[in-house]
Amino acid sequence: MNTNSLNSELNNLERRIKLVISEQVKLKNDVETYRNENRQLKETVKLKNHELNNFQNKFKLNQIANNAMENGNSEELKELLDNYIMEIDKCILHLNEA
């Protein structure tokens, strides 16, 4: 091989290496972007699950209240709500300690 041919091959090789490096940098940036998006989506799911649990609890309380009102048993409802309030207070204390 002559010098021109070797220089040409070397230039081609350098060009391909630069392309590979450029693609690697792009892929690293993409990975970081997807990781950030994944983190945000996980946090959103966590918040939505918390909201769903709150709504489910409210729905259960509404059902209990409706049943108690239909049955005319307000003393039982008062006792049940007092128990729920005590449980909620315990949970709040536990969360404050953590």
C-alpha positions in Angstrom: 0.0 0.0 0.0 1.2 3.4 -0.7 1.2 6.4 1.6 -1.9 8.0 0.0 -3.9 4.8 0.4 -2.8 4.5 4.1 -3.7 8.1 4.8 -7.1 7.6 3.2 -7.7 4.6 5.3 -6.5 6.4 8.4 -8.8 9.3 7.7 -11.8 6.9 7.2 -11.0 5.2 10.4 -10.7 8.5 12.3 -14.0 9.6 10.8 -15.8 6.4 11.9 -14.3 6.6 15.4 -15.6 10.2 15.7 -19.0 9.0 14.6 -19.0 6.2 17.1 -17.9 8.6 19.9 -20.6 11.1 18.9 -23.3 8.3 18.9 -22.0 7.1 22.3 -22.4 10.7 23.8 -25.9 10.9 22.3 -26.9 7.6 23.8 -25.5 8.5 27.2 -27.6 11.7 27.1 -30.7 9.7 26.1 -30.2 7.3 28.9 -29.9 10.1 31.4 -33.1 11.7 30.0 -34.9 8.4 30.2 -33.7 7.8 33.8 -35.0 11.2 34.8 -38.3 10.6 33.1 -38.6 7.2 34.8 -37.9 8.8 38.2 -40.6 11.4 37.6 -43.1 8.8 36.4 -42.4 6.6 39.5 -43.1 9.6 41.7 -46.3 10.4 39.9 -47.4 6.8 40.2 -46.7 6.9 43.9 -48.7 10.1 44.4 -51.6 8.7 42.3 -51.6 5.5 44.4 -51.7 7.6 47.6 -54.6 9.7 46.2 -56.4 6.5 45.2 -56.0 5.1 48.7 -57.4 8.3 50.2 -60.4 8.2 47.8 -61.0 4.5 48.6 -60.9 5.3 52.4 -63.4 8.2 51.9 -65.6 6.0 49.8 -65.6 3.3 52.6 -66.4 5.9 55.2 -69.3 7.2 53.0 -70.7 3.7 52.6 -70.4 3.2 56.4 -72.1 6.5 57.1 -74.9 5.8 54.6 -75.5 2.4 56.0 -75.6 3.7 59.6 -77.9 6.5 58.6 -80.2 4.1 56.8 -80.2 1.8 59.8 -80.7 4.8 62.2 -77.7 3.7 64.3 -75.8 7.0 64.8 -74.1 5.8 68.0 -72.4 3.0 66.1 -71.3 5.4 63.5 -69.9 7.8 66.1 -68.0 5.0 67.7 -66.7 3.8 64.3 -65.6 7.3 63.3 -63.9 7.8 66.7 -61.9 4.6 66.1 -60.9 5.8 62.6 -59.8 9.1 64.0 -57.7 7.4 66.7 -56.1 5.2 64.0 -55.3 8.2 61.9 -53.8 10.0 64.8 -51.5 7.0 65.5 -50.5 7.0 61.8 -49.7 10.7 61.9 -47.6 10.2 65.1 -45.7 7.3 63.4 -45.0 9.4 60.3 -43.8 12.3 62.4 -41.4 10.0 64.2 -39.9 8.7 60.9 
